[in-house]
Structure formats: C-alpha cells, structure tokens
Amino acid sequence: MNAKLFIDETIIGTVNLKITDEYMGVLTGYLTPNENYHNYKEIILNQFDKVGISNKEHLNYNLILENGFILNPEGGIGVSHSRDFIDEIFVETAGNDIEKIKINFEM
C-alpha cells in the first residue's frame, strides 16, 4: 500500500508500505524521496548518526495512505537514512491498528 510521508504539512516522498508484523502493528517500506526531502536530508542523516533513527521526537512525521487514511501509530514513525547506504531510506511505523488498515484497503 502506498503512502505519503510528511514532515508537518510538507510531503517529503512516498513509501510502499508492507505489513511486517501484524501482531505488533508494524508497517515498513523504503522511501522514494521528492525534492522536499533534500531540505531535511542533512537533519535526518545527523539524527541517524546520533541515535540510529530519526523519529517523531525529532521531526513531526505523518503517514497518509493513498486512500486518505491517516495512520495514527502508537509506536511512532521512524526514518533510517545512513551515510553508508545513502540511496536507501527506510521507514517504519509500529502500533498501527492493522484491522482498520485492512478494512480501509479491503485486504
């Protein structure tokens, strides 16, 4: 399922999310960044360097699925972007209501 990743009101790219742990409500995928991502890239890289992830404690991330469903994960949203793997930007979110997502996507 495709989703748009936001920081505040700015779309920074799209993510093809997959359910990777249904019990824990985990969705993961790789970000395809847009031109707005580059405004935040150095901040995200620095946060990854310091703590291994950039999350809602650092930036106000939000994910909205392609059908308009807004994810409200209890475990937050994290972005992993390493200087060692500069072309890979990994997004993870935990504590999602998988049943609501399935109903909205008719899975």
C-alpha positions in Angstrom: 0.0 0.0 0.0 1.4 3.4 -1.0 1.6 6.2 1.5 2.8 9.8 1.5 5.3 10.7 4.2 5.0 14.2 5.6 7.1 16.4 8.0 4.5 18.8 9.3 2.5 19.8 6.2 5.3 19.1 3.7 5.3 15.9 1.7 8.8 14.5 1.6 8.2 11.4 -0.5 6.2 8.2 -0.9 6.5 4.8 0.7 5.3 1.4 -0.4 4.4 0.0 3.0 4.0 -3.6 3.8 2.7 -5.3 7.0 5.8 -6.9 8.5 4.4 -7.7 12.0 0.6 -7.9 12.2 0.5 -8.6 15.9 2.7 -5.5 16.7 1.1 -3.4 14.0 4.3 -2.8 12.2 4.5 -1.4 8.7 7.7 -0.9 6.8 9.0 0.2 3.4 11.5 2.3 1.5 11.0 6.0 0.9 11.1 7.4 -2.6 12.1 10.9 -1.7 10.9 14.0 -3.6 12.6 17.4 -3.9 11.3 18.5 -0.5 13.2 15.6 1.2 16.5 17.4 0.4 15.5 20.2 2.8 15.5 17.7 5.7 18.2 15.2 4.5 21.1 16.5 6.5 19.0 16.8 9.7 17.7 13.2 9.2 21.3 11.9 8.5 22.6 13.6 11.6 19.8 12.2 13.8 20.6 8.7 12.4 24.3 9.2 13.1 23.5 10.2 16.8 20.7 7.7 17.7 20.3 5.3 14.9 16.9 6.7 13.7 15.0 9.9 13.1 11.6 9.8 14.7 8.7 11.9 15.9 10.8 13.1 18.8 13.0 14.8 16.2 10.6 15.8 13.4 6.8 15.8 13.1 6.4 12.8 10.8 3.0 11.7 9.5 1.9 9.0 7.0 -1.3 9.1 4.9 -2.2 6.1 2.9 -3.1 6.6 -0.8 -6.8 6.3 0.0 -6.6 9.2 2.5 -6.5 7.0 5.7 -4.2 8.7 8.2 -2.1 6.4 10.2 -2.0 7.0 14.0 0.7 4.7 15.2 1.1 4.4 19.0 4.7 3.4 18.5 5.5 6.3 16.2 7.1 6.7 12.8 10.9 6.4 12.2 13.2 7.1 9.3 16.5 5.4 8.9 18.9 7.0 6.5 22.6 6.1 6.8 25.5 7.8 5.1 26.9 4.3 4.5 23.8 3.4 2.4 22.9 6.8 1.1 20.4 5.5 -1.6 18.3 3.5 0.9 15.8 5.4 3.1 13.9 3.0 5.3 10.6 4.0 7.0 9.0 2.0 9.9 5.9 2.6 12.0 4.6 0.5 14.9 1.5 0.2 16.9 -0.9 0.6 14.0 -4.4 -0.8 14.0 -3.9 -3.4 11.3 -7.6 -4.3 11.2 -8.6 -0.7 10.4 -6.0 -0.6 7.7 -7.2 -3.9 6.2 -10.8 -2.6 6.2 -9.7 0.6 4.5 -7.7 -1.3 1.9 -10.1 -4.2 1.6 -7.2 -6.6 2.1 
